[in-house]
Amino acid sequence: MSERSHQQTGRTAAHDSAFLRACRREPVPHTPVWFMRQAGRSLPEYRKVREGIPMLESCMRPDLVTEITLQPVRRHGVDAAIFFSDIVVPLKAIGVDLDIKPGVGPVVAEPVRTRADLERLRPLDPSDVPYVTEAVGMLTAELGATPLIGFAGAPFTLASYLIEGGPSRTYENTKAMMYGDPQLWADLVDRLADITAAFLRVQIEAGASAVQLFDSWAGALAPADYRRYVMPASTKVFQAVAGYGVPRIHFGVGTGELLGLMGEAGADVVGVDWRVPLDEAARRVGPGKALQGNLDPAVLFAPREAVEAKAREVLDAARGLEGHVFNLGHGVMPSMDPDALTRLVAYVHEQTAR
Protein backbone atom coordinates (compact mmCIF):
# COMPACT_ATOMS: atom_id res chain seq x y z
CA MET A 1 0.00 0.00 0.00
CA SER A 2 1.37 3.44 -0.91
CA GLU A 3 1.98 6.01 1.81
CA ARG A 4 -0.91 8.19 0.56
CA SER A 5 -3.28 5.20 0.41
CA HIS A 6 -2.26 4.27 3.94
CA GLN A 7 -3.02 7.81 5.19
CA GLN A 8 -6.41 7.74 3.46
CA THR A 9 -7.25 4.32 4.95
CA GLY A 10 -6.49 5.58 8.47
CA ARG A 11 -8.63 8.68 8.01
CA THR A 12 -11.49 6.73 6.42
CA ALA A 13 -11.53 4.30 9.36
CA ALA A 14 -11.72 7.19 11.83
CA HIS A 15 -14.19 9.28 9.81
CA ASP A 16 -17.33 8.01 11.55
CA SER A 17 -15.81 8.06 15.05
CA ALA A 18 -17.79 9.81 17.78
CA PHE A 19 -15.00 12.37 18.13
CA LEU A 20 -14.93 13.46 14.49
CA ARG A 21 -18.73 13.40 14.27
CA ALA A 22 -18.95 15.73 17.28
CA CYS A 23 -16.34 18.05 15.74
CA ARG A 24 -18.47 18.18 12.58
CA ARG A 25 -21.60 18.84 14.70
CA GLU A 26 -23.22 15.58 13.59
CA PRO A 27 -25.23 13.13 15.75
CA VAL A 28 -23.04 10.92 17.96
CA PRO A 29 -23.55 7.53 19.67
CA HIS A 30 -22.17 9.06 22.88
CA THR A 31 -20.32 12.23 23.89
CA PRO A 32 -16.68 11.64 22.92
CA VAL A 33 -13.95 12.12 25.54
CA TRP A 34 -10.24 12.85 25.40
CA PHE A 35 -7.97 14.74 27.79
CA MET A 36 -5.32 17.35 27.14
CA ARG A 37 -2.02 15.93 28.46
CA GLN A 38 -3.63 12.49 28.65
CA ALA A 39 -0.27 11.06 27.58
CA GLY A 40 2.25 11.93 30.25
CA ARG A 41 3.41 12.00 33.81
CA SER A 42 0.15 10.80 35.41
CA LEU A 43 0.79 7.35 33.88
CA PRO A 44 3.33 4.99 35.47
CA GLU A 45 3.91 3.36 32.07
CA TYR A 46 4.87 6.79 30.68
CA ARG A 47 7.36 7.43 33.48
CA LYS A 48 8.87 4.00 32.83
CA VAL A 49 9.47 4.48 29.08
CA ARG A 50 10.70 8.07 29.55
CA GLU A 51 13.17 7.19 32.30
CA GLY A 52 16.51 8.86 31.59
CA ILE A 53 15.35 10.31 28.25
CA PRO A 54 15.15 14.12 27.94
CA MET A 55 11.79 15.54 26.83
CA LEU A 56 12.91 16.87 23.46
CA GLU A 57 14.68 13.63 22.60
CA SER A 58 11.54 11.67 23.44
CA CYS A 59 9.58 13.86 20.98
CA MET A 60 12.04 12.96 18.21
CA ARG A 61 11.97 9.17 18.57
CA PRO A 62 9.06 7.74 16.53
CA ASP A 63 8.92 4.49 18.52
CA LEU A 64 8.67 6.41 21.79
CA VAL A 65 6.18 8.96 20.45
CA THR A 66 3.99 6.11 19.20
CA GLU A 67 4.09 4.21 22.48
CA ILE A 68 3.43 7.31 24.61
CA THR A 69 0.56 8.48 22.40
CA LEU A 70 -1.10 5.05 22.55
CA GLN A 71 -0.78 4.55 26.31
CA PRO A 72 -3.85 6.60 27.39
CA VAL A 73 -5.95 5.15 24.54
CA ARG A 74 -5.23 1.66 25.83
CA ARG A 75 -5.69 2.54 29.49
CA HIS A 76 -8.62 4.98 29.48
CA GLY A 77 -10.59 4.05 26.36
CA VAL A 78 -10.64 7.69 25.21
CA ASP A 79 -12.21 8.53 21.84
CA ALA A 80 -9.13 10.23 20.35
CA ALA A 81 -5.35 10.17 20.66
CA ILE A 82 -3.33 13.40 20.81
CA PHE A 83 0.07 13.35 19.13
CA PHE A 84 2.80 13.39 21.78
CA SER A 85 5.02 16.39 21.16
CA ASP A 86 5.83 19.83 22.57
CA ILE A 87 5.02 23.27 21.23
CA VAL A 88 8.73 24.10 20.85
CA VAL A 89 9.58 21.05 18.68
CA PRO A 90 9.26 22.97 15.38
CA LEU A 91 11.45 25.76 16.78
CA LYS A 92 14.12 23.25 17.79
CA ALA A 93 13.83 21.67 14.34
CA ILE A 94 14.73 24.95 12.58
CA GLY A 95 17.79 25.47 14.78
CA VAL A 96 16.60 27.59 17.72
CA ASP A 97 18.89 26.91 20.69
CA LEU A 98 16.44 25.78 23.37
CA ASP A 99 15.85 23.03 25.87
CA ILE A 100 12.97 21.83 28.04
CA LYS A 101 14.19 21.98 31.64
CA PRO A 102 12.38 19.69 34.11
CA GLY A 103 10.22 21.70 36.49
CA VAL A 104 10.69 24.88 34.42
CA GLY A 105 9.63 24.28 30.82
CA PRO A 106 11.11 25.53 27.53
CA VAL A 107 14.16 27.78 27.97
CA VAL A 108 15.58 29.71 24.99
CA ALA A 109 19.34 30.42 25.07
CA GLU A 110 19.13 33.66 23.04
CA PRO A 111 15.73 35.37 23.27
CA VAL A 112 14.28 37.11 20.22
CA ARG A 113 14.28 40.85 20.91
CA THR A 114 15.46 42.55 17.68
CA ARG A 115 14.93 42.35 13.93
CA ALA A 116 18.32 40.65 13.59
CA ASP A 117 17.09 37.95 15.99
CA LEU A 118 14.05 37.43 13.79
CA GLU A 119 16.27 36.40 10.89
CA ARG A 120 17.26 33.27 12.84
CA LEU A 121 13.75 31.88 12.32
CA ARG A 122 13.87 30.14 8.95
CA PRO A 123 10.90 28.31 7.38
CA LEU A 124 10.16 24.76 8.50
CA ASP A 125 10.54 22.09 5.83
CA PRO A 126 9.05 18.58 6.22
CA SER A 127 12.61 17.22 5.98
CA ASP A 128 13.32 19.00 9.30
CA VAL A 129 10.88 16.70 11.12
CA PRO A 130 11.04 13.24 9.50
CA TYR A 131 10.41 11.70 12.91
CA VAL A 132 6.96 13.37 12.99
CA THR A 133 5.93 11.89 9.64
CA GLU A 134 7.19 8.47 10.71
CA ALA A 135 5.48 8.57 14.11
CA VAL A 136 2.11 9.69 12.71
CA GLY A 137 2.26 6.88 10.14
CA MET A 138 3.01 4.32 12.83
CA LEU A 139 0.23 5.71 15.02
CA THR A 140 -2.53 5.74 12.43
CA ALA A 141 -1.69 2.13 11.56
CA GLU A 142 -2.08 1.15 15.24
CA LEU A 143 -5.07 3.36 16.06
CA GLY A 144 -7.36 2.11 13.31
CA ALA A 145 -10.77 3.78 13.84
CA THR A 146 -9.54 5.94 16.72
CA PRO A 147 -8.68 9.43 15.39
CA LEU A 148 -5.30 11.06 15.93
CA ILE A 149 -5.25 14.78 16.78
CA GLY A 150 -2.28 16.76 15.47
CA PHE A 151 -0.64 19.25 17.79
CA ALA A 152 0.97 22.70 17.57
CA GLY A 153 1.54 25.83 19.62
CA ALA A 154 -0.08 29.04 18.37
CA PRO A 155 2.02 32.01 17.19
CA PHE A 156 1.36 34.19 20.27
CA THR A 157 2.39 31.51 22.75
CA LEU A 158 5.49 30.57 20.72
CA ALA A 159 6.42 34.26 20.43
CA SER A 160 6.09 34.73 24.18
CA TYR A 161 8.52 31.85 24.86
CA LEU A 162 10.98 33.19 22.29
CA ILE A 163 10.86 36.76 23.57
CA GLU A 164 10.82 36.02 27.30
CA GLY A 165 13.38 33.23 26.99
CA GLY A 166 11.12 30.88 28.95
CA PRO A 167 7.84 30.75 30.85
CA SER A 168 6.52 34.07 32.19
CA ARG A 169 3.73 35.24 34.48
CA THR A 170 3.67 38.84 33.27
CA TYR A 171 4.86 38.74 29.62
CA GLU A 172 6.50 42.12 30.04
CA ASN A 173 9.03 41.66 27.23
CA THR A 174 6.39 40.21 24.95
CA LYS A 175 3.99 43.09 25.52
CA ALA A 176 6.82 45.62 25.30
CA MET A 177 7.53 44.44 21.75
CA MET A 178 3.85 44.12 20.87
CA TYR A 179 3.04 47.70 21.89
CA GLY A 180 6.46 49.29 21.38
CA ASP A 181 7.47 47.82 18.00
CA PRO A 182 4.24 46.58 16.43
CA GLN A 183 5.85 45.99 13.03
CA LEU A 184 8.56 43.73 14.44
CA TRP A 185 5.87 41.94 16.46
CA ALA A 186 3.66 41.47 13.38
CA ASP A 187 6.60 40.11 11.39
CA LEU A 188 7.52 37.71 14.21
CA VAL A 189 4.05 36.20 14.67
CA ASP A 190 3.54 36.03 10.90
CA ARG A 191 6.75 34.03 10.54
CA LEU A 192 5.70 31.80 13.42
CA ALA A 193 2.32 31.29 11.73
CA ASP A 194 4.12 29.89 8.69
CA ILE A 195 6.25 27.59 10.85
CA THR A 196 3.21 26.38 12.81
CA ALA A 197 1.16 25.81 9.67
CA ALA A 198 4.01 23.79 8.14
CA PHE A 199 4.23 21.66 11.30
CA LEU A 200 0.48 20.95 11.21
CA ARG A 201 0.57 20.19 7.48
CA VAL A 202 3.24 17.51 8.07
CA GLN A 203 0.98 15.83 10.65
CA ILE A 204 -2.17 16.03 8.50
CA GLU A 205 -0.41 14.75 5.40
CA ALA A 206 0.96 11.83 7.42
CA GLY A 207 -2.56 10.90 8.56
CA ALA A 208 -3.79 13.06 11.49
CA SER A 209 -7.60 13.33 11.45
CA ALA A 210 -7.89 16.67 13.32
CA VAL A 211 -5.55 19.34 14.68
CA GLN A 212 -5.48 21.41 17.85
CA LEU A 213 -3.78 24.78 18.09
CA PHE A 214 -2.76 25.52 21.69
CA ASP A 215 -2.63 29.24 22.46
CA SER A 216 -1.83 28.53 26.08
CA TRP A 217 -1.04 32.10 27.11
CA ALA A 218 -3.55 34.10 25.02
CA GLY A 219 -5.61 34.68 28.17
CA ALA A 220 -3.03 37.31 29.15
CA LEU A 221 -4.51 39.61 26.49
CA ALA A 222 -7.49 41.97 26.37
CA PRO A 223 -9.91 41.25 23.49
CA ALA A 224 -8.95 44.40 21.52
CA ASP A 225 -5.25 43.48 21.73
CA TYR A 226 -5.98 39.88 20.76
CA ARG A 227 -7.91 41.02 17.71
CA ARG A 228 -5.22 43.47 16.60
CA TYR A 229 -1.96 41.74 17.50
CA VAL A 230 -2.69 37.98 17.58
CA MET A 231 -5.75 37.03 15.58
CA PRO A 232 -4.24 37.68 12.10
CA ALA A 233 -1.45 35.15 12.73
CA SER A 234 -3.77 32.51 14.21
CA THR A 235 -6.18 33.01 11.31
CA LYS A 236 -3.28 32.46 8.89
CA VAL A 237 -2.54 29.09 10.51
CA PHE A 238 -6.15 27.93 10.32
CA GLN A 239 -6.50 29.07 6.72
CA ALA A 240 -3.30 27.25 5.75
CA VAL A 241 -4.80 23.88 6.76
CA ALA A 242 -8.43 24.59 5.81
CA GLY A 243 -8.13 22.78 2.47
CA TYR A 244 -7.50 19.42 4.14
CA GLY A 245 -11.02 19.29 5.54
CA VAL A 246 -9.94 18.08 8.99
CA PRO A 247 -11.52 19.67 12.10
CA ARG A 248 -9.48 22.51 13.59
CA ILE A 249 -9.61 22.98 17.38
CA HIS A 250 -8.46 26.14 19.18
CA PHE A 251 -7.71 26.21 22.92
CA GLY A 252 -6.28 28.67 25.42
CA VAL A 253 -6.33 29.12 29.19
CA GLY A 254 -8.18 32.02 30.81
CA THR A 255 -9.71 32.92 27.45
CA GLY A 256 -13.32 33.45 28.55
CA GLU A 257 -13.30 36.99 27.15
CA LEU A 258 -11.72 35.77 23.89
CA LEU A 259 -13.92 32.78 23.03
CA GLY A 260 -15.82 34.52 20.25
CA LEU A 261 -12.62 35.83 18.68
CA MET A 262 -10.90 32.45 18.92
CA GLY A 263 -13.77 30.92 16.98
CA GLU A 264 -13.69 33.78 14.51
CA ALA A 265 -9.98 33.11 13.90
CA GLY A 266 -11.00 29.97 12.03
CA ALA A 267 -11.58 27.14 14.49
CA ASP A 268 -14.27 24.54 13.89
CA VAL A 269 -14.16 23.58 17.57
CA VAL A 270 -13.48 26.06 20.37
CA GLY A 271 -11.87 24.68 23.54
CA VAL A 272 -13.22 26.15 26.78
CA ASP A 273 -11.43 26.16 30.14
CA TRP A 274 -13.35 25.53 33.37
CA ARG A 275 -14.09 29.19 34.17
CA VAL A 276 -17.01 29.62 31.75
CA PRO A 277 -19.98 27.18 31.66
CA LEU A 278 -20.46 25.61 28.25
CA ASP A 279 -23.93 27.09 27.71
CA GLU A 280 -22.52 30.58 28.28
CA ALA A 281 -19.48 29.73 26.13
CA ALA A 282 -21.85 28.76 23.31
CA ARG A 283 -23.52 32.16 23.57
CA ARG A 284 -20.14 33.91 23.35
CA VAL A 285 -18.87 31.79 20.45
CA GLY A 286 -22.08 31.90 18.43
CA PRO A 287 -23.56 29.32 16.05
CA GLY A 288 -21.67 27.10 13.66
CA LYS A 289 -18.98 25.84 16.06
CA ALA A 290 -18.63 22.79 18.28
CA LEU A 291 -17.28 23.24 21.82
CA GLN A 292 -14.71 21.20 23.75
CA GLY A 293 -14.39 21.02 27.51
CA ASN A 294 -14.54 21.78 30.32
CA LEU A 295 -14.27 19.97 33.67
CA ASP A 296 -11.92 21.63 36.16
CA PRO A 297 -8.91 19.25 36.32
CA ALA A 298 -8.65 19.71 40.11
CA VAL A 299 -12.05 18.02 40.50
CA LEU A 300 -10.34 14.70 39.71
CA PHE A 301 -8.69 14.78 43.15
CA ALA A 302 -12.11 14.67 44.86
CA PRO A 303 -14.04 11.46 45.66
CA ARG A 304 -15.70 9.62 42.78
CA GLU A 305 -19.20 10.89 43.62
CA ALA A 306 -18.01 14.49 43.49
CA VAL A 307 -16.23 13.92 40.16
CA GLU A 308 -19.39 12.44 38.67
CA ALA A 309 -21.56 15.27 40.02
CA LYS A 310 -19.28 17.91 38.46
CA ALA A 311 -19.07 15.95 35.20
CA ARG A 312 -22.88 15.85 35.18
CA GLU A 313 -22.91 19.65 35.48
CA VAL A 314 -20.69 19.90 32.38
CA LEU A 315 -22.91 17.49 30.45
CA ASP A 316 -26.05 19.39 31.50
CA ALA A 317 -24.52 22.70 30.36
CA ALA A 318 -23.60 21.04 27.05
CA ARG A 319 -27.15 19.87 26.38
CA GLY A 320 -28.37 21.53 23.21
CA LEU A 321 -24.90 22.36 21.87
CA GLU A 322 -24.38 21.78 18.16
CA GLY A 323 -21.42 19.53 18.98
CA HIS A 324 -19.62 18.69 22.23
CA VAL A 325 -16.31 16.97 22.92
CA PHE A 326 -15.85 16.28 26.65
CA ASN A 327 -12.42 17.30 27.96
CA LEU A 328 -10.85 18.90 30.97
CA GLY A 329 -10.63 22.67 31.13
CA HIS A 330 -6.83 22.34 31.06
CA GLY A 331 -4.34 19.47 31.04
CA VAL A 332 -4.13 16.34 33.19
CA MET A 333 -1.97 17.04 36.26
CA PRO A 334 1.08 14.84 36.96
CA SER A 335 -0.15 13.69 40.39
CA MET A 336 -3.63 12.71 39.18
CA ASP A 337 -4.83 9.13 39.76
CA PRO A 338 -5.07 7.52 36.30
CA ASP A 339 -7.96 5.35 37.50
CA ALA A 340 -10.03 8.49 38.14
CA LEU A 341 -9.61 9.42 34.46
CA THR A 342 -10.57 5.91 33.31
CA ARG A 343 -13.71 6.04 35.47
CA LEU A 344 -14.57 9.50 34.12
CA VAL A 345 -14.41 8.28 30.50
CA ALA A 346 -16.73 5.37 31.35
CA TYR A 347 -19.12 7.69 33.21
CA VAL A 348 -19.44 10.15 30.33
CA HIS A 349 -19.95 7.33 27.84
CA GLU A 350 -22.64 5.68 30.01
CA GLN A 351 -24.47 8.92 30.74
CA THR A 352 -24.61 10.03 27.11
CA ALA A 353 -25.17 6.72 25.28
CA ARG A 354 -27.92 7.20 22.72
Phi, psi and omega in degrees: 000133180291162181301317181293321178296320180298316179299316183295321179298316179299315181292321180297318179299322183275348192303320183265014178296154179302322182297308182291327176297317179296320178298326180273002180064039176255163178301145183233152177288335176197161176293122180287152182228134161211166184233132171298138186060031177292331175266115180161206197294348177286345184259125178299326180293330175292312181300325181293312183286337180271354187305121177078004182249119180300152185305309184297322178296320181294332178283348185249008178249104186306321180296320181287317178302317180297310181299314183294321179294325183282334187307310181290335177293316178296314188284313190263341185070031179293161186271356178205151173259148174245128184303127181282116181199195175217151185296339182269359181304313179295330177292316176300321184294334179264009171102008176291132181280099181213163176213158175257110184268127180306134179080353181242304184117195182296133177234127183258126184297315181236097182302154178271112182230345185228170177297324178298322178297323181301326183294346178286345184267092181274165177298153176268129177252146178308330180291347176285337186229054181299331180295333177289311178303315182295315182295318179297319177299315178298319183293313182295329176295321181281324188284332180062244184276358177272122184290151174251128179264124174286164194221136171199154173274144181282158183306318181298313182294318176298317180299320182295321176296316182295320184282317181285333184090000180169190179299151180216150174262338188243339178056037185294320179290322178299310182290330177298318177290317183302314181274327188272332179221070187300333179288317176298317178301311181299320179293323180294308183290332176293318178295320178293328176298319179295318180295315180296315180299319179297320180295319178291321179300319178303315182292318180294315182293336177276348175133000179298140185265347179202166176223147174238129176259117181266110172254070192306324188253010182297338179296351177282357187249147170285152182306318182296321178290321177301312182299318186280315192259342189239317187303320180302321181289318178295320178300320180299320179297310182297320179295326182295334181250005183300323185294343181282342178075014177268147178300141180243121183253142180233128182221141171213166181257137180068031187256025181307321181282351185250001190303316180298317181292323180293326173291318180298332180296341176132006180286147170271332180230129179255122176280139185237130175281183190280358187279341183238123177300150186296327179293323176289322177300320179298321178296319181289323183283322182089174185289163174091007180229145168274161178240152178233133176145194357203048180290133176300121182304328183296338178301330184296346178274351179276168177299159185307318182298322180291320178300314182294322179296317180289324176296322178298320178300318178297315181295322178295318179293334181274351181298130180093353176293153178293327177199140181220127172249119181284132179207175169279164178278359172197194187279160172300136180272149185302327185269009182289145177284116181303328181296329178295324177291317179300316179296324180294318177301312181298319181297312181297318178299314182295317185289337186246005181300132184249000000 
